[in-house]
């Protein structure tokens, strides 16, 4: 098998971004959940819209399965600003759509002068030579694209552009991806470039996104965020001085230096609900960027130099947005949060939770990010799960009231409900079954010390997970953090945790908590566990693949850990090379250090990326993961597709 081909450029008439004439649509449609009897679409607009749906067969356009107005019962409208609305479309079909057939869909905006279809208001979403987006409902999951960590100001290219390229060149049915899994950090609410923050403020002003009252900070209203003397790169200074708030700044808001893994840059941390919603619009669509005016709102020379460097990266990100948006419109997309969708190290330990949730300012910051996740990501995975929450959202975001400011009491009550909501995880009745784990809000808190990292899932949620997969022949599991990671890096995290500094190294992995690790490993040894167990992960900003079996067990399940990260993010290259090399030396198959790991009962065979000549196991390029599955649900090919072209195939290696 050859390494991935270099992508061909999009046709010129398809890559010029939004049209120059006025469009009422700000972002979308994003194609979310899709099944024969249900179609879920997400759309943001400048005004409330009456919509019409059309579903047809691509190769026989005259074969129309459905064309009618979208009914009020199928459309949830939420007003997020004077000139900003969300349209959440949950279409239930009386006659099921066919599987394994190229389908097309169209959204029409109805008005007194007629209906305007997608080709009229978002032609950049239509594939080459087509007038509308399309998708395929696969009878089984034979090809999955997956990835995490899309950081707009990273200097690397955008992996969603590679998704668009793969869709463009998929001429045969088996080459069309069944779905795209975004496995965490779809936005970076805690790590925002200066030019992106400026764009966010422009959108808030132009669209009149609703502002809010704040507590526990040196400002009392979100409107003041645009008028601060040092509103860029210094948001950690918003907390009043006190011993408690110094602790909060260190743990949550100020940005902790992480010399081994990442550098947190929380000086531009998103705060208000308006900022979070503006961020989603800007990372998913080229349209809102027309409202952004050029500016350099910093005067300090060092900050100005940083701002200009970030501006170059943001300009490249913006140029790729038409193709990224087209990718999200032409394949069913499923999502799950990780920490950066809310804030770095979210719920890492019991001490972190106590510090963050007991302070009104940080509680509001977390709550606003989680509310944005609900409306822009979580709802689209499984709309029925969120009906009650959406009704509460409608109380806050009344569609017929232009109130300019969110009701504080309703907002606080809704955020409290979000903190007590426990159904962010979900599963799909696909073949094989797809199970997506919430590894952020079901934490198994340490019983030894509150500052120690919590387990990624508690005993109850792990038990529910076991029941979910039991007796399946094959299952695909999405775990944002790898269940089986790089041993050396996990050892470094363990050392920092022992010294009481888990925040310094993102000490979050499945092996960091004894109870969670043991329960998870026991699931693989259960006699009724699936025969084929494919684990898809992200989080770590590099990619790798392992083949895993149980030692001393004749009927061991076949387990694959496949990690793809990031979509638009990379690990420091020189540092990763040394970590990769040291890991091979210290944890070679004959090394006694393996006996000190919790997975000593497992036989782990790292796959070797094609194109590396020194035994490297880790692939460090932004892009998208590509997994092909055979009829039994086992991987027949594992690849990482580079965002800028090319890529690698992960070949089977020797046992670790």
C-alpha positions in Angstrom: 0.0 0.0 0.0 1.3 3.4 -0.9 1.5 6.5 1.2 -1.4 8.9 0.8 -1.4 10.9 -2.4 -0.9 14.6 -2.5 -4.2 16.4 -2.7 -5.2 18.2 -5.9 -6.3 21.8 -5.7 -10.0 22.6 -5.6 -11.5 24.0 -8.8 -11.0 27.8 -9.0 -14.7 28.5 -9.0 -15.1 26.5 -5.9 -12.4 28.1 -3.7 -13.2 31.8 -3.7 -15.2 31.8 -0.5 -18.6 33.3 -0.1 -20.3 35.3 -2.8 -20.2 39.1 -2.7 -23.9 39.6 -2.5 -25.8 39.6 0.8 -26.5 36.2 2.3 -28.7 35.8 5.3 -26.8 32.7 6.4 -23.8 33.1 8.7 -22.6 29.5 8.9 -23.8 26.1 7.8 -25.5 24.0 7.0 -23.4 21.5 8.9 -24.5 17.9 8.2 -24.8 16.2 11.5 -26.7 13.0 12.4 -27.9 11.1 9.3 -29.8 7.9 9.1 -32.5 6.5 6.8 -35.3 8.0 8.8 -33.6 11.2 10.2 -31.6 14.1 9.0 -30.1 16.7 11.4 -28.7 20.0 10.1 -27.2 23.0 12.0 -27.5 26.5 10.6 -26.7 30.1 11.8 -28.2 33.2 10.2 -28.7 36.9 10.5 -32.5 36.6 10.7 -35.2 34.1 11.4 -35.7 31.9 8.3 -38.5 29.8 6.8 -36.8 26.7 5.3 -37.6 24.2 2.7 -35.9 20.8 2.3 -35.2 18.8 -0.8 -33.7 15.2 -0.8 -32.9 13.5 -4.1 -30.7 10.9 -5.6 -27.5 12.4 -7.0 -27.2 10.4 -10.2 -30.9 10.5 -10.9 -32.0 14.1 -9.9 -35.5 13.4 -11.0 -35.8 10.8 -8.2 -36.9 13.1 -5.4 -37.5 11.5 -2.0 -38.8 14.6 -0.3 -39.5 18.2 -1.1 -41.5 20.4 1.3 -41.4 23.1 3.9 -39.6 22.2 7.1 -42.3 22.2 9.8 -42.2 24.1 13.1 -41.9 20.8 15.0 -38.8 20.0 13.0 -37.1 23.3 13.5 -35.8 24.8 16.7 -35.0 28.6 16.5 -32.9 30.3 19.1 -32.0 34.0 19.0 -28.5 34.7 20.1 -28.3 38.3 19.1 -30.1 41.3 17.5 -29.1 39.9 14.1 -28.1 36.3 14.9 -30.2 33.2 15.0 -29.5 29.4 15.3 -31.7 27.1 13.3 -31.5 23.5 14.5 -33.2 21.2 12.0 -34.3 17.7 13.1 -36.1 16.2 10.1 -37.9 12.9 10.6 -38.7 11.0 7.4 -41.8 8.9 6.9 -40.3 7.0 4.0 -36.7 5.8 4.7 -33.8 7.0 2.5 -31.9 4.3 0.6 -28.5 3.1 1.8 -25.4 2.9 -0.3 -26.7 5.5 -2.7 -25.3 8.9 -3.4 -27.9 11.4 -2.1 -28.1 15.1 -2.3 -29.9 17.6 0.0 -30.8 21.2 -0.4 -32.0 23.9 2.0 -34.2 26.5 0.5 -34.9 29.9 2.1 -38.4 30.8 1.3 -39.5 34.5 0.9 -42.2 36.4 -0.9 -40.2 36.5 -4.1 -39.5 32.8 -4.2 -37.1 30.2 -2.8 -33.3 30.6 -2.7 -31.4 27.3 -2.6 -27.9 26.6 -1.3 -26.3 27.3 -4.7 -27.7 30.9 -4.4 -26.5 31.7 -0.9 -23.5 29.4 -0.3 -22.2 28.0 -3.6 -18.8 27.2 -1.9 -20.6 24.3 -0.1 -21.4 22.6 -3.4 -19.0 20.0 -4.7 -17.4 20.5 -8.1 -20.0 20.6 -10.9 -22.8 20.0 -8.4 -25.6 22.3 -7.4 -26.1 21.0 -3.9 -24.2 19.1 -1.2 -24.5 15.4 -0.8 -23.8 12.3 1.3 -24.1 8.5 1.5 -25.9 6.4 4.1 -23.6 3.4 4.4 -25.0 0.0 5.4 -21.8 -0.5 7.4 -18.9 1.7 8.6 -16.3 0.8 6.0 -14.3 4.1 6.0 -14.1 6.6 8.9 -12.2 9.9 8.9 -11.3 11.1 12.4 -9.2 13.7 14.2 -9.0 16.3 17.0 -7.4 19.6 18.0 -8.2 22.3 15.4 -6.3 25.4 16.6 -6.8 28.3 14.2 -3.5 30.1 14.7 -1.4 27.0 14.5 1.1 27.5 11.6 0.2 24.1 10.1 -2.4 23.6 7.4 -6.1 22.7 8.2 -6.9 19.0 8.1 -10.5 19.7 7.2 -9.2 20.8 3.8 -7.9 17.3 3.4 -11.3 15.9 4.3 -12.7 18.1 1.4 -10.1 16.7 -0.9 -10.9 13.1 0.0 -14.6 13.7 -0.6 -13.7 15.3 -4.0 -11.8 12.4 -5.3 -14.0 9.6 -3.9 -15.4 8.4 -7.2 -16.3 4.9 -6.0 -18.9 4.1 -3.3 -16.4 2.3 -1.1 -14.1 5.4 -1.1 -16.7 7.7 0.3 -16.3 8.2 4.1 -19.2 6.9 6.1 -18.8 9.7 8.6 -16.3 12.2 10.1 -15.5 11.9 13.8 -14.2 15.1 15.5 -12.9 13.7 18.7 -12.2 16.8 20.8 -10.9 20.4 20.8 -13.0 21.5 17.9 -12.5 25.0 19.2 -9.9 26.4 21.6 -11.8 28.6 24.0 -8.8 28.9 26.2 -6.1 29.6 23.6 -7.2 32.4 21.3 -5.0 34.4 19.0 -5.1 38.2 19.3 -6.5 38.6 15.7 -9.1 36.0 16.4 -10.2 37.8 19.5 -10.5 41.0 17.5 -12.6 39.2 14.9 -14.8 37.9 17.7 -15.3 41.4 19.1 -16.2 42.6 15.5 -18.9 40.0 15.2 -20.4 40.7 18.6 -20.7 44.4 17.6 -22.0 43.7 14.1 -24.5 41.0 15.0 -25.5 42.4 18.4 -24.7 39.2 20.1 -26.3 39.2 23.6 -24.2 40.5 26.4 -24.3 39.5 30.1 -23.8 40.5 33.7 -20.6 39.1 35.3 -19.6 38.5 38.9 -16.4 37.9 40.7 -14.2 39.9 38.4 -12.9 43.4 38.1 -15.5 44.1 35.5 -19.3 43.8 36.0 -20.5 43.4 32.4 -19.3 41.6 29.3 -19.6 44.9 27.3 -16.5 46.1 29.2 -14.3 43.4 27.6 -14.0 45.5 24.5 -13.0 48.6 26.4 -10.4 47.3 28.7 -7.0 49.1 28.5 -5.3 45.7 28.2 -8.1 43.6 26.7 -5.6 41.4 24.8 -3.2 38.9 26.3 -4.0 39.9 29.9 -7.3 38.5 30.8 -5.8 36.8 33.8 -5.6 40.3 35.3 -9.4 40.5 35.5 -9.6 38.7 38.8 -9.4 40.9 41.9 -6.5 40.2 44.2 -7.0 37.7 47.0 -5.4 34.5 48.1 -8.3 32.4 46.7 -8.2 34.2 43.4 -4.4 33.7 43.1 -5.0 30.0 43.4 -7.8 30.3 40.7 -5.5 32.2 38.4 -2.8 29.6 38.7 -5.1 26.6 38.2 -7.6 28.0 35.6 -7.2 31.4 34.1 -3.7 32.7 34.0 -2.1 30.2 31.7 0.4 27.7 33.2 3.7 27.0 31.4 3.9 23.4 30.4 7.5 22.8 29.2 7.1 19.1 28.3 3.8 19.2 26.3 2.1 22.5 25.6 2.3 26.1 26.5 -1.1 27.4 27.8 -2.0 30.8 26.5 -5.0 31.8 28.5 -4.4 35.6 28.3 -7.2 35.8 25.6 -9.5 33.1 27.2 -13.1 33.4 26.0 -15.4 34.6 28.8 -18.9 35.5 27.6 -21.5 33.5 25.8 -21.3 36.0 23.0 -17.6 35.4 22.6 -18.1 31.6 22.5 -20.8 31.8 19.8 -18.8 34.2 17.7 -15.8 31.8 17.8 -18.0 28.9 16.5 -19.2 31.1 13.6 -15.6 32.1 12.7 -14.1 28.6 12.7 -16.9 27.0 10.7 -17.7 29.5 8.0 -16.0 32.2 5.8 -19.1 34.4 5.7 -18.7 36.1 9.2 -15.2 37.2 8.2 -16.7 39.8 5.9 -17.6 41.7 9.1 -14.1 41.8 10.5 -12.2 45.1 10.0 -8.4 45.3 9.9 -6.9 46.5 13.1 -3.9 46.1 15.5 -5.5 46.8 18.9 -2.3 46.4 20.9 0.5 49.0 21.4 3.2 47.1 23.3 5.9 46.3 20.8 6.4 42.7 21.9 2.6 42.1 21.9 2.4 43.8 18.5 5.0 41.5 17.0 3.1 38.5 18.4 -0.2 39.9 17.1 1.3 40.2 13.6 2.7 36.6 13.6 -0.7 35.3 14.7 -2.4 37.4 12.0 -0.4 35.6 9.3 -1.6 32.2 10.6 -5.2 33.5 10.9 -5.1 34.8 7.4 -4.1 31.3 6.1 -6.8 29.7 8.3 -9.4 32.1 6.8 -8.3 31.3 3.3 -9.0 27.6 3.8 -12.4 28.1 5.4 -14.5 27.7 2.2 -13.2 24.2 1.8 -13.4 23.3 5.5 -17.0 24.5 5.5 -17.7 22.4 2.4 -16.3 19.3 4.1 -18.6 19.8 7.1 -21.6 20.1 4.7 -20.9 16.9 2.7 -20.4 14.1 5.2 -22.2 13.3 8.5 -20.2 14.8 11.3 -20.2 13.6 14.9 -18.4 15.4 17.8 -17.4 15.1 21.4 -15.7 17.6 23.7 -12.3 17.5 25.2 -10.8 20.1 27.5 -10.0 23.0 25.1 -13.6 23.2 24.0 -14.2 24.5 27.5 -10.9 25.2 29.2 -7.5 23.6 29.6 -7.3 20.7 32.2 -11.1 20.8 32.6 -12.0 18.7 35.6 -8.4 17.3 35.8 -8.7 16.8 39.6 -11.1 17.2 42.5 -9.0 20.2 43.6 -9.3 21.8 40.2 -13.1 21.3 40.3 -13.4 22.9 43.7 -11.3 25.8 42.8 -13.1 26.5 39.5 -16.7 25.8 40.3 -16.9 27.6 43.6 -15.9 31.0 42.0 -18.7 32.8 40.2 -16.4 34.2 37.4 -14.8 30.9 36.4 -18.1 29.1 36.9 -19.6 31.4 34.3 -16.7 31.0 31.9 -17.0 27.2 32.0 -20.8 27.4 31.8 -20.8 29.6 28.8 -18.4 27.3 26.9 -20.5 24.3 27.8 -23.6 26.1 26.6 -21.9 26.9 23.3 -20.9 23.2 23.0 -24.5 22.1 23.6 -25.9 24.4 20.9 -23.1 24.0 18.3 -21.8 20.5 18.8 -23.6 18.2 21.4 -27.2 18.7 20.1 -26.4 17.5 16.6 -25.1 14.1 17.7 -28.4 12.9 19.2 -31.1 15.6 19.3 -33.6 13.6 21.4 -31.2 13.6 24.3 -31.3 17.4 24.6 -35.0 18.3 24.3 -35.4 19.4 27.9 -32.2 21.4 27.8 -33.2 23.1 24.6 -36.5 24.2 26.1 -34.5 25.8 28.9 -32.3 27.5 26.4 -35.3 28.9 24.7 -36.2 30.6 28.0 -32.8 32.3 27.9 -32.7 32.9 24.2 -36.3 33.9 23.5 -36.9 33.9 19.8 -39.4 36.8 19.7 -37.6 39.1 22.2 -34.7 41.4 21.3 -33.5 42.0 24.8 -29.7 42.8 24.2 -28.8 41.2 27.5 -29.2 37.7 28.9 -31.3 37.3 32.1 -28.7 36.6 34.8 -31.0 34.3 36.9 -32.1 32.2 33.9 -28.5 32.0 32.7 -27.2 30.8 36.1 -30.0 28.3 36.4 -29.3 26.9 32.9 -25.6 26.6 33.6 -26.3 24.8 36.8 -28.4 22.3 34.8 -25.5 21.8 32.4 -23.2 21.0 35.2 -25.5 18.3 36.4 -26.3 16.9 32.9 -24.8 13.4 32.4 -25.7 12.4 28.9 -23.1 14.0 26.7 -21.9 10.5 25.7 -23.8 8.7 22.9 -23.9 5.7 20.7 -25.0 5.0 17.1 -26.7 1.8 15.9 -24.3 1.5 13.0 -22.5 -1.6 11.9 -20.2 -1.9 13.7 -21.7 -0.1 16.7 -20.2 3.3 17.5 -19.8 4.3 21.1 -18.6 7.8 22.0 -17.4 8.3 25.5 -17.6 11.4 27.7 -14.2 11.4 29.5 -14.7 14.9 31.0 -17.8 15.0 33.3 -17.9 11.5 34.7 -14.5 11.7 36.5 -13.4 9.1 39.1 -11.9 11.5 41.8 -8.8 10.4 43.6 -9.3 9.0 47.0 -5.6 9.5 47.9 -5.3 13.2 47.4 -7.6 15.8 45.9 -4.8 17.3 43.7 -4.1 13.9 42.0 -5.6 13.5 38.5 -9.1 12.0 38.4 -9.9 8.9 36.5 -11.3 9.7 33.0 -14.5 7.8 33.8 -15.9 6.7 37.1 -17.0 3.2 38.0 -20.6 3.7 37.2 -20.0 5.1 33.7 -17.4 2.4 33.0 -20.0 -0.2 34.0 -22.6 1.4 31.7 -20.0 1.4 28.9 -19.3 -2.3 29.4 -23.1 -3.0 29.2 -23.2 -0.9 26.0 -20.6 -3.0 24.2 -21.2 -6.5 25.6 -22.0 -9.2 23.2 -21.3 -7.1 20.1 -19.1 -8.8 17.5 -17.3 -5.5 16.8 -17.4 -2.0 18.2 -15.8 1.3 17.5 -15.1 3.4 20.6 -14.3 7.1 20.6 -12.1 8.0 23.6 -10.8 11.6 23.3 -7.7 10.6 25.2 -5.9 7.4 24.1 -6.7 4.4 26.2 -3.2 3.1 25.4 -0.7 5.9 25.1 3.0 6.4 24.9 4.5 4.8 28.1 7.4 7.3 28.5 5.1 10.3 28.3 2.7 8.7 30.8 5.6 8.0 33.1 6.7 11.7 32.9 3.1 12.6 33.8 3.2 10.2 36.7 6.4 11.8 38.1 5.0 15.3 37.9 1.9 14.1 39.6 4.0 12.5 42.4 5.6 15.9 43.0 2.1 17.5 43.1 2.3 19.3 39.7 -0.1 17.4 37.4 -1.2 20.7 35.8 2.3 21.3 34.4 2.1 18.3 32.1 -1.6 17.6 31.3 -1.4 14.5 33.5 -4.6 13.0 32.0 -4.4 9.5 30.7 -6.3 6.3 31.4 -3.4 4.8 33.4 -3.1 7.8 35.8 -5.9 6.6 38.1 -5.6 3.0 39.4 -9.3 2.3 39.7 -10.3 3.6 36.3 -7.3 1.8 34.6 -8.1 -1.5 36.2 -11.8 -1.4 35.4 -11.1 -0.4 31.8 -8.5 -3.2 31.4 -10.9 -5.8 32.9 -13.5 -4.9 30.3 -11.2 -6.2 27.6 -10.8 -9.4 29.5 -14.5 -10.1 30.0 -15.6 -13.2 28.1 -18.5 -11.3 26.5 -16.5 -8.3 25.3 -16.4 -7.6 21.5 -14.1 -9.7 19.3 -13.0 -6.6 17.5 -12.4 -3.4 19.5 -11.3 -0.3 17.6 -10.5 2.7 19.7 -10.3 6.1 18.0 -8.6 8.9 19.9 -7.0 12.4 19.6 -5.8 14.9 22.2 -2.1 14.4 22.1 -1.1 16.4 19.0 0.6 13.5 17.3 -0.6 10.3 15.7 0.1 6.6 16.2 -1.5 3.1 16.1 -1.2 0.0 18.2 -2.3 -3.6 17.8 -3.2 -5.0 21.3 -3.9 -8.5 22.6 -4.3 -9.9 26.1 -1.4 -12.1 27.3 -2.1 -15.7 28.4 -5.6 -15.6 27.0 -6.4 -17.9 24.1 -9.5 -16.1 22.9 -8.2 -12.6 23.4 -10.2 -9.8 21.7 -8.4 -8.0 18.9 -7.9 -4.4 20.1 -6.6 -1.4 18.0 -5.7 1.9 19.5 -5.7 4.4 16.6 -4.8 8.0 17.5 -5.1 11.0 15.1 -4.1 14.5 16.3 -4.3 17.2 15.4 -6.5 18.5 12.7 -4.6 21.8 12.9 -2.0 21.3 15.6 1.4 19.7 16.0 3.7 18.7 18.8 7.1 20.4 19.0 9.0 18.3 16.5 12.4 18.0 18.1 10.9 17.2 21.5 8.7 14.5 20.1 11.6 12.9 18.2 13.5 12.5 21.5 10.5 11.3 23.4 9.8 8.7 20.7 13.5 7.6 20.7 13.7 7.4 24.5 10.4 5.5 24.7 11.7 2.8 22.3 14.9 2.4 24.4 13.4 2.4 27.8 10.3 0.3 27.0 11.7 -2.2 24.6 10.1 -5.7 24.8 12.9 -7.0 27.0 12.9 -3.9 29.4 12.0 -4.6 33.0 10.3 -1.2 33.1 7.3 -2.8 31.3 6.5 -4.7 34.5 5.9 -1.4 36.3 3.1 -0.3 34.0 -0.6 -1.1 34.5 -0.9 -2.7 31.1 1.7 -5.4 31.6 -1.1 -8.0 30.9 -1.3 -6.7 27.4 0.7 -7.5 24.3 1.2 -4.2 22.5 2.5 -4.1 18.9 3.2 -0.5 17.7 2.5 0.1 14.1 5.3 1.8 12.1 4.5 4.8 10.0 5.7 4.4 6.4 8.3 6.9 5.3 10.2 6.9 8.6 13.6 5.2 8.6 14.7 5.0 12.2 12.0 2.9 13.8 9.8 5.9 14.7 6.3 5.1 15.9 4.9 8.6 16.2 3.7 10.7 13.3 3.8 14.5 13.8 1.9 16.2 11.0 -1.4 18.1 11.1 -4.1 16.2 9.1 -6.9 13.7 9.4 -7.0 10.0 10.4 -8.3 7.5 7.8 -9.4 4.0 8.9 -10.8 1.4 6.5 -12.8 -1.5 8.1 -13.5 -4.9 6.7 -16.8 -6.7 6.9 -16.0 -8.0 10.4 -15.2 -4.5 11.7 -11.4 -5.0 11.8 -9.1 -2.3 10.3 -7.9 -3.3 6.9 -5.9 -0.1 6.5 -4.8 2.7 8.9 -3.5 5.9 7.5 -2.8 9.5 8.5 -3.5 12.0 5.8 -1.3 15.2 6.1 -3.2 18.5 5.8 -0.6 19.8 3.3 -0.6 16.6 1.2 0.9 13.1 1.4 0.7 11.1 4.6 1.6 7.7 5.9 0.3 4.2 6.2 0.8 2.5 9.6 2.2 -0.9 9.0 2.2 -3.7 11.6 5.4 -3.8 13.6 7.0 -6.1 16.2 5.6 -6.7 19.6 6.5 -4.3 22.4 
